[in-house]
């Protein structure tokens, strides 16, 4: 049986922090950034790894890439222990940090890629094949002669993703890959990542605050809070956990009092348009039929729940539980 590409068992990271306590005295205390988390990622999975600022996401990624050494637990990526064999691991992974670049600032993009080829010791034919594919799919053809410092944020992000894939990594870590991008750039990046995962089977671990990335790319999502894993499953299970609701948007022929239908509640009324909320666990069809039967209906649509609100509610519920 094939081993998972990423294996994490009881992973911990503790930082020692000194804080001032008076004019001279300093007090040392421990901050547990990652607190005994465990998970497996199979080859070819695309997994979202999300949580609020300070939850431990970036610390986890830094341990997975060998930048940080764990304080406890067991960690292996493609059979390699990251902190002990960084050189070997570097040839197996690709990393993209949304707010940093791995490209050379003053060099044309083409030269940055040529240097990356030498660093990763990629064979010329394989390098040309990978570069041509990335240039075509990420629309980088007109940018190869442009110095990196002259690229827009969206162009640089696409260029960074290409650089991370030139050596055919088995796993790609993406930390905020669409941060600050416009709608068109986000669409290009998401489409490329979806095709990469489908066609090449590249494993992707994605951390982001843009939860549309998760909804459009990932079947599985892991949620971390205060260094602890609070959810690991599909998006539907996350919605159930957060008791999320779908919305039925109803356009009536004329303005009427709030609609009353069993199994739904009216949350908003603006003239002839009304918004009805109902649980994601319930089917929309019976509600639609009931509204159409009892009210003068012009049009309606069903809106899926906002995952950001689901997670915010989950955090709020945890905050009210003692010891959570």
N, C-alpha and C positions, 0 to 999 in steps of 0.2 A: 504494500500500500504506500502511495506517494506521501512523503512528509509535507506538512504545511510549509509555505515559503517563509512565513514569519511566525515564530513561536515566542510567546511572552508568558512567563509564569511568575506571579508574585513580584513583579517589577517595582522597585522603590528608588526614589531619589530624594535625599535629604541634604539641604544646604544649611551651613552654619552662618548665622547672620549676627553681626554686632550692632547694637543700638545704644545710643547715648542715654544714660540714666543720671542726670545731674550735670554739673559743669565739667567734671573730669571723668567720672566713672562710666564705663561701658559694660553692658550686659550682653552676653552671648546667648542666643536661643536658636533652636533648630526649626527650620521650615520644611515641612514634608510636602514637596511639590508633586510627587507621584507616590501614591500610597497603595502598594500591593495590588496592582492591576494584572489581569491575565486575559489573553485572547490569542486566537489563531487566525491567520489570513492564508487562505489557499491560493495556489497559483491561478492567475487569471481573474481574481476578484477585483472589484473596484469598490473601496470602502470609504465612507465618510467618517471623519474623526472630529467631533465638534464639542464645543463647550464655551463658557464665558471666558473673558480675559482672566489669566491667572489660574485657570483650571488645571493646567499641566500638559496641555497639548504640545506646545513647542518643546518642552522638556522631554516628553516622550520621543518626539521625532529626533531630537539631538542624541538620545541614547540609541535609537534605531540606526542612526547613521555613524555612530562611533565618536561623535563630538564630545559627548559626556559619558562618563563611566557610571553605571548603576551603583547605588548604595546597597542594594540587595536584590534578590530574585535571579531569575534565569532569562536570558535573551539570546535568540539565534535568528539570523537572517540568511536564507539560502545556505544553511549549514554552517555559517560563519558567526563567531562571537564578535560583534562589532568593535568593542573597545580594544580587543586583543589583536585583531588582524584588520586594521583599517585599510591597508594597501590592497589586500585581497577584496575586501568589501567594496571599495571604491569602483572596482571594475564590474560589480554586480548591481549597483544602484545608480539612479539618477535623482537629483535633488533640485527643486526650484523653490526659492524663497521669494514671495511676492514683493517684498520691500528691499531685496538685495539682488545683485546681479553677479553671475560668474563670468561675465564677458569682460574683455579688456576695454576700458573706457575710451581710450584715444585711438584704438585700432578700428579699421573697417570690419564689418561683421564677418566678412569672408576670412580675414586673417585670424580673428578670434576662433573660428571653427577649425582652422588649420592648426592652431596651437593646441586646441582641445584634442585633435586627432593624435598629435604626438604625445600628449600627456597620458592618454588612455591607450596608446599603442594600437590604434585601429588600423587594420590593413587598408591600403589605398582604395581598392575596389569596393570593399564593404563601406568605407567612409563615403565614397561618392554616391553609392546607392542610397544610403541613409539620408545624406544631405539633400539629394535631389527629391526624395520623398517628402522630407520635412519642408523644404522650400516650396514645393507645389501645394501641399495641403495647408500650410500656414501662411501662404501668400507672402513669401519673403524675397521673391526674385528681384524686385527693384531696390531692395535694401542691402544687398550683399556688399556694395561698394561704399555704403554710408558708415561713418564712424559711429560707434555705439552711443557716444554722448549726444549725438544729434537725433537719435530715435525717440519717438514719443513713447509714453508709458506702455500703451497697447502694443506697439511694434516691438519694444524691448522684451515684453513678457513673452510674446510669441517666439522671439529669437532665443530667449533663455530656455524655453521648453524644447526647442530644437537642439540646443547645445547639450541638454541633459539626456538626449536620446541617441546621439551620434554613435555611442559605443554599445547599443543594444542592451540596455540594463534589464535585469529580470524584474525589478520593482522600481516604480517611480514615486517619490515622495513629493507632494505638492502642498506648499504652505501658502495659503491665500493667493492662488494663481490668477484670480480675476480682480484683485483689489484695485480700485481706481480706474477700471477699464470702462469704456463706453459700451453701449448695448451691442453694437456691431462686433467689436473686438471680443466681447464675452461669448457671443454666439459662435465665432470662429474657433475660439479656444475650446469651448465645450464640445463642438462638433469634432474637432481633431482628437480630443481625448477619448471620446466615445468610439471613434473609428479605430484608434490605436488599441484600445482594450479589446474590441471585437475582432479585429483582423490579426493583430500580432499576439494577443493574449497577454499583454503586459499587465502586471499587477500594479494597481494604483492605490495609494493611501492619501486621501485628500483631507486637509484641514482648511476650513474656510468660515468666514462670518456671513458670506453670501449664501444663504440656505437654498437659493434657487439652484446653485451648483449641485448641492446634494440631491435635490429632488429630480434633477434632470440626468444625473450621471450615476448615482449610487443606488443599488438595491439594498445594501446593508449599511447601517449607520451605528456608530458607537458614540455614546455621549459620556463625557468625563466631567466631573464636578468636584472641586477641592481635592484633586488628585485621585479620585475614586471613580471606577466605572459604574455608571448608574443605569445604562441601557446598552444592550448589544443585540440588535435584531433588525428586522426590516422596517421600512417607514410606516407601514400599516400598524405594526405593533407599537411604534413610538406614538402614533396618533391615539391609539387606545390608551396607552399609559398616561398621556396628557389629557385624556378625556376631551379630545378635540371635536369640533363640530364642522359640518359642511353647511353651505349657505345656498338657499333657494331664492334667487332673485326673480320677483314676479312683477310684470308690467300689466296693469289692469286697464280696462277701457276708460275708467274714470276714478277719481279719488274716492276712497272708501275707508271706513274704520279699519283698524288692524285686523288682519286675517286670523281666524281662529280655526286651527286644524290640529287634531290629536297627533302627538308625536313631534310637533314643531312649535317654536315660539317666535313671535314677531319681534325682531330686535331693532328695526329701523323702518320709518315711513317717510317718504318724500313724494308728496303728490300722489300720482297713481302707481308709483313704484314702491314695493315693499320687500324687505329682506327677512327671510325666515331661517332660523338656525335649527339644525337637527343633528343627532349624533352620527359620527362616521360609521358606526356599526349598523345603522339602519339604511334600508334601500330608499332611493329617491322616488322610484316609480309610484308607490302608493300615495305619497304626498302630492306628486304632480297630478295624479288622477283626481284626488280629492279637491285640489284647488280648481282644476279645470271644470269639475262638475258643479261646484258651488259658487264660483265667482266669474265675472265677465273678463276672461283672460285674453290678452293680446300676445304676450310673449313671456318666456321664462328661460332661465339658465341655472345651472348648478355650478357653484364655485367650490373647489377643494380647499381644505383648511390651510392656513398659513403656518408652515412648520415652525417659524420663528416664535409665533405665539404659543404653540404647543410646548416648545422647550422652555419658554419663559414661565409658563404655568407650572411645568414640572419642577423648575427650580424654586418657584414660590411655595409649592406644596412641600418640598423638602425642607425649606427654611422654617416651616411651622412645626416640623416633627423634631422633638427633642433628640439630640445625639445624631441627627442625620448628617 
